[in-house]
């Protein structure tokens, strides 16, 4: 219940509902805090001569570089995996065959 009574003080409790728990407080209070934060961040970014679209473009370029570089890393890891598997798998098979042949498990 959003407007319930606190059992200890008898005062109304605001923000005890599901929506208030999800967003972190009363909806109006959260909207006011977010609006104030947006104005402050906008002012700081403007003073630093940073454009939101430029920041977005930078983030997209960084994500693109990350994907491109991670593909190269995955290729390298795959290559190392295949080279190692060419040695490890036959050795493992030989050891399993020898272990089964000796009667141990």
C-alpha positions as CSV (number, residue, x, y, z in Angstrom):
1,X,0.0,0.0,0.0
2,X,1.5,3.4,-1.0
3,X,-0.2,5.5,1.7
4,X,0.0,3.2,4.7
5,X,0.7,4.1,8.3
6,X,4.1,3.4,9.9
7,X,3.4,1.2,12.9
8,X,5.9,3.0,15.1
9,X,5.2,6.7,14.5
10,X,1.7,6.6,13.1
11,X,2.8,8.9,10.3
12,X,1.9,8.1,6.6
13,X,4.5,6.2,4.7
14,X,5.2,7.4,1.1
15,X,7.1,5.3,-1.3
16,X,6.3,1.8,0.1
17,X,4.6,0.7,-3.1
18,X,6.1,-1.4,-5.8
19,X,6.7,1.5,-8.2
20,X,8.4,3.6,-5.5
21,X,10.7,0.7,-4.7
22,X,11.6,0.2,-8.3
23,X,12.4,3.9,-9.1
24,X,13.9,4.7,-5.7
25,X,11.4,7.0,-4.1
26,X,8.2,8.9,-4.7
27,X,7.7,9.4,-8.5
28,X,7.5,13.2,-8.2
29,X,10.6,13.4,-6.1
30,X,12.5,11.2,-8.5
31,X,11.4,13.3,-11.5
32,X,12.5,16.5,-9.7
33,X,15.9,15.0,-8.7
34,X,16.5,13.7,-12.3
35,X,15.5,17.1,-13.8
36,X,17.9,18.9,-11.5
37,X,20.7,16.5,-12.3
38,X,20.1,16.8,-16.0
39,X,20.4,20.6,-15.8
40,X,23.7,20.4,-13.7
41,X,25.3,17.8,-16.0
42,X,24.2,19.8,-19.1
43,X,25.7,23.0,-17.6
44,X,29.0,21.2,-16.9
45,X,29.2,19.6,-20.3
46,X,28.5,23.0,-21.9
47,X,31.2,24.6,-19.9
48,X,33.6,21.9,-21.1
49,X,32.5,22.5,-24.7
50,X,31.3,18.9,-25.0
51,X,28.4,18.2,-27.4
52,X,26.1,15.3,-26.6
53,X,26.1,14.2,-30.3
54,X,29.9,14.2,-30.3
55,X,29.9,12.1,-27.1
56,X,27.5,9.7,-28.7
57,X,29.7,9.5,-31.9
58,X,32.8,8.9,-29.7
59,X,31.0,6.1,-27.8
60,X,29.9,4.4,-31.0
61,X,33.4,4.7,-32.4
62,X,34.8,3.2,-29.2
63,X,32.3,0.3,-29.4
64,X,33.1,-0.3,-33.0
65,X,36.9,-0.4,-32.2
66,X,36.2,-2.8,-29.3
67,X,34.2,-5.2,-31.5
68,X,36.9,-5.0,-34.2
69,X,39.7,-5.7,-31.7
70,X,37.8,-8.4,-29.9
71,X,37.3,-10.2,-33.2
72,X,41.1,-10.2,-33.7
73,X,41.6,-11.5,-30.1
74,X,39.0,-14.2,-30.6
75,X,40.8,-15.3,-33.8
76,X,44.1,-15.4,-31.9
77,X,42.6,-17.4,-29.0
78,X,40.9,-19.8,-31.5
79,X,44.3,-20.3,-33.3
80,X,46.0,-21.1,-29.9
81,X,43.2,-23.5,-29.0
82,X,43.5,-25.4,-32.3
83,X,47.3,-25.6,-32.0
84,X,47.1,-26.8,-28.4
85,X,44.3,-29.3,-29.2
86,X,46.5,-30.9,-31.9
87,X,48.8,-31.9,-29.1
88,X,46.6,-32.3,-26.0
89,X,43.8,-34.4,-27.6
90,X,46.1,-37.2,-29.0
91,X,48.1,-37.3,-25.8
92,X,44.8,-37.6,-23.8
93,X,43.6,-40.4,-26.0
94,X,46.8,-42.3,-25.7
95,X,46.8,-41.9,-21.9
96,X,43.2,-43.1,-21.7
97,X,43.9,-46.1,-23.9
98,X,47.0,-47.0,-21.7
99,X,45.0,-46.5,-18.5
100,X,42.1,-48.8,-19.8
101,X,44.7,-51.4,-21.0
102,X,46.3,-51.5,-17.6
103,X,43.0,-52.2,-15.9
104,X,43.0,-48.9,-13.8
105,X,40.2,-46.4,-14.0
